Amino acid sequence: MITSIIGGGPSGMFLAILVKEARPDFKVRLFERNNRVGKKLLGTGNGRCNYTNIDLRKENFHSENDSFPMEIINKFNNIDAIEKLKQYGIYPTVDDRGRVYPLSLQGSSVLDFLRYKMEKLGVEVILNEKIDKVIKSKEEFILTGSQTYKSDILVVATGGMAMPQSGSDGIGYRIGRELGHKIIEFGPTIVQLESDFRRIKEFKGVRIDTSARLYIDGQIQDEKTGDVLFTDYGLSGPAILDLSRKAIEGLKKSKKVEISINLLALEKEEIYDMILYRAQNLEGIEFEKFFNGIINKKIIQSFKEILLFKSKEKYDIITCNEKIIQEITNLLYDFRLKITGYKGFGNAQSTTGGIDTTEVDFNLESKLVNNLFFIGEVLDVDGDCGGYNLQWAWSSGYVAGNTIINRGR
Ligand SMILES: Cc1cc2nc3c(=O)[nH]c(=O)nc-3n(C[C@H](O)[C@H](O)[C@H](O)COP(=O)(O)OP(=O)(O)OC[C@H]3O[C@@H](n4cnc5c(N)ncnc54)[C@H](O)[C@@H]3O)c2cc1C
């Protein structure tokens, strides 16, 4: 029985290992268009590879077919992934946000073990081979790249569109479509947000470990904690990437999208008390000096302009006046930026949309074409920031792999 896998990302490699391990009698062939497998995996989690999360819920996974992701995840969850990868040599460490990394904190060690395992088991890895066309003829698949290959079972593990420079440029959608599958409209997610705030460039480089809230048409939608990084085009950092999915949904519906940043990472009452204390003790001090030591110097002038714009009061000198204390508190606690756009696939960590999951069964086999499987990001499933996309890669690879090993018995 020949099993061919298109794509040497985490989902494809994991499936190849599972199948070859359980069925040494199978010929397992993995095609990778790059000159090495796992290029994207190396860059995950800032090179540290956040490969799952201790806290795993339904809300962490998204699909048009809402209940579908958990049907798969429940068959192979975060604990299963940690255990299985441990057997392969990858020992976990967990940070204070539940994110799981290899103890070495190096993504390269995860990749090394997957490659080692494939080599040891005898998975045939064919590098520099871009499969461009697939047709199903009678009982077999005919794959065409630089040459033609025949296969009994085909697994499409080509990834989505995020970071196309790593090799996942959406070709899996075309292969799926040509085999009769419907594609849910795709777009970037876990991506930086753009703002048209006039003075944004002055904020560039300011990083705050705080909370960010997403507002759509003035209504709070979500709140995330973590680093917020100001850039010359808008906002980045884990808290923003986490909010990007809902922000993009709002933008696509032409709604007013805003991100509110707590500039001091303190409760509102604490900020009020601090400002009051400073105003009492520093009464009559110039605006710039008052904020020195509280917020980054780079942004003090912009801050003044915003306060002037908001209240039409003069703010050259700080006085101990309740209205002023309140306005400063509000601005520090709820620094709001209008979001006007988002970065593209080149910056994104994942893809929304993809192969319609209503056309695959709960073993990830096509309902339209026998022995055709889809796994990983190519499917219409995406996870939140925090290890959930790699969890999807392991879960989907496992579920399809576990089905394939029972073929021909
Ligand atoms: C910068 C960055 C950081 C990330 N960090 C994290 C993180 O810390 N935690 C987390 O959970 N997720 C993270 N992700 C997301 C995660 O990496 C992906 O969801 C995951 O790699 C998807 O796995 P996959 O196997 O489906 O596809 P991919 O990893 O995209 O692999 C697909 C492979 O298929 C190959 N291929 C494509 N088409 C063909 C073809 N026609 N022929 C041959 N080969 C082909 C590609 O070259 C590629 O190697 C990150 C993503 C990015 C971009």
PDBQT file of the ligand as one rigid body, heavy atoms in Angstrom, charges set to zero:
ROOT
HETATM    1  C1  LIG A 501       5.955  33.008  12.247  1.00  0.00    +0.000 C 
HETATM    2  C2  LIG A 501       5.024  31.901  12.700  1.00  0.00    +0.000 A 
HETATM    3  C3  LIG A 501       5.030  31.518  14.028  1.00  0.00    +0.000 A 
HETATM    4  C4  LIG A 501       4.149  30.522  14.466  1.00  0.00    +0.000 A 
HETATM    5  N1  LIG A 501       4.197  30.142  15.777  1.00  0.00    +0.000 NA
HETATM    6  C5  LIG A 501       3.360  29.168  16.208  1.00  0.00    +0.000 A 
HETATM    7  C6  LIG A 501       3.446  28.696  17.542  1.00  0.00    +0.000 A 
HETATM    8  O1  LIG A 501       4.329  29.074  18.310  1.00  0.00    +0.000 OA
HETATM    9  N2  LIG A 501       2.531  27.767  17.941  1.00  0.00    +0.000 N 
HETATM   10  C7  LIG A 501       1.569  27.264  17.098  1.00  0.00    +0.000 A 
HETATM   11  O2  LIG A 501       0.755  26.439  17.515  1.00  0.00    +0.000 OA
HETATM   12  N3  LIG A 501       1.508  27.648  15.803  1.00  0.00    +0.000 NA
HETATM   13  C8  LIG A 501       2.394  28.579  15.341  1.00  0.00    +0.000 A 
HETATM   14  N4  LIG A 501       2.337  28.955  14.025  1.00  0.00    +0.000 N 
HETATM   15  C9  LIG A 501       1.372  28.276  13.125  1.00  0.00    +0.000 C 
HETATM   16  C10 LIG A 501       1.900  26.877  12.711  1.00  0.00    +0.000 C 
HETATM   17  O3  LIG A 501       3.261  26.962  12.376  1.00  0.00    +0.000 OA
HETATM   18  C11 LIG A 501       1.105  26.317  11.525  1.00  0.00    +0.000 C 
HETATM   19  O4  LIG A 501      -0.261  26.328  11.818  1.00  0.00    +0.000 OA
HETATM   20  C12 LIG A 501       1.572  24.902  11.210  1.00  0.00    +0.000 C 
HETATM   21  O5  LIG A 501       2.931  24.902  10.817  1.00  0.00    +0.000 OA
HETATM   22  C13 LIG A 501       0.724  24.291  10.104  1.00  0.00    +0.000 C 
HETATM   23  O6  LIG A 501       1.213  22.999   9.857  1.00  0.00    +0.000 OA
HETATM   24  P1  LIG A 501       0.922  22.276   8.476  1.00  0.00    +0.000 P 
HETATM   25  O7  LIG A 501       1.641  20.969   8.551  1.00  0.00    +0.000 OA
HETATM   26  O8  LIG A 501      -0.529  22.255   8.221  1.00  0.00    +0.000 OA
HETATM   27  O9  LIG A 501       1.533  23.210   7.340  1.00  0.00    +0.000 OA
HETATM   28  P2  LIG A 501       2.936  23.938   7.139  1.00  0.00    +0.000 P 
HETATM   29  O10 LIG A 501       3.705  23.997   8.383  1.00  0.00    +0.000 OA
HETATM   30  O11 LIG A 501       2.618  25.211   6.444  1.00  0.00    +0.000 OA
HETATM   31  O12 LIG A 501       3.709  22.959   6.154  1.00  0.00    +0.000 OA
HETATM   32  C14 LIG A 501       3.281  22.721   4.849  1.00  0.00    +0.000 C 
HETATM   33  C15 LIG A 501       4.472  22.197   4.059  1.00  0.00    +0.000 C 
HETATM   34  O13 LIG A 501       3.997  21.762   2.786  1.00  0.00    +0.000 OA
HETATM   35  C16 LIG A 501       4.941  22.159   1.797  1.00  0.00    +0.000 C 
HETATM   36  N5  LIG A 501       4.217  22.231   0.527  1.00  0.00    +0.000 N 
HETATM   37  C17 LIG A 501       3.191  23.067   0.219  1.00  0.00    +0.000 A 
HETATM   38  N6  LIG A 501       2.736  22.822  -1.005  1.00  0.00    +0.000 NA
HETATM   39  C18 LIG A 501       3.487  21.791  -1.496  1.00  0.00    +0.000 A 
HETATM   40  C19 LIG A 501       3.482  21.089  -2.736  1.00  0.00    +0.000 A 
HETATM   41  N7  LIG A 501       2.612  21.386  -3.708  1.00  0.00    +0.000 N 
HETATM   42  N8  LIG A 501       4.381  20.100  -2.922  1.00  0.00    +0.000 NA
HETATM   43  C20 LIG A 501       5.288  19.791  -1.941  1.00  0.00    +0.000 A 
HETATM   44  N9  LIG A 501       5.322  20.427  -0.757  1.00  0.00    +0.000 NA
HETATM   45  C21 LIG A 501       4.428  21.424  -0.532  1.00  0.00    +0.000 A 
HETATM   46  C22 LIG A 501       5.451  23.480   2.303  1.00  0.00    +0.000 C 
HETATM   47  O14 LIG A 501       6.695  23.820   1.730  1.00  0.00    +0.000 OA
HETATM   48  C23 LIG A 501       5.524  23.261   3.806  1.00  0.00    +0.000 C 
HETATM   49  O15 LIG A 501       6.774  22.756   4.199  1.00  0.00    +0.000 OA
HETATM   50  C24 LIG A 501       3.233  29.923  13.557  1.00  0.00    +0.000 A 
HETATM   51  C25 LIG A 501       3.241  30.307  12.213  1.00  0.00    +0.000 A 
HETATM   52  C26 LIG A 501       4.129  31.288  11.776  1.00  0.00    +0.000 A 
HETATM   53  C27 LIG A 501       4.122  31.687  10.334  1.00  0.00    +0.000 C 
ENDROOT
TORSDOF 0
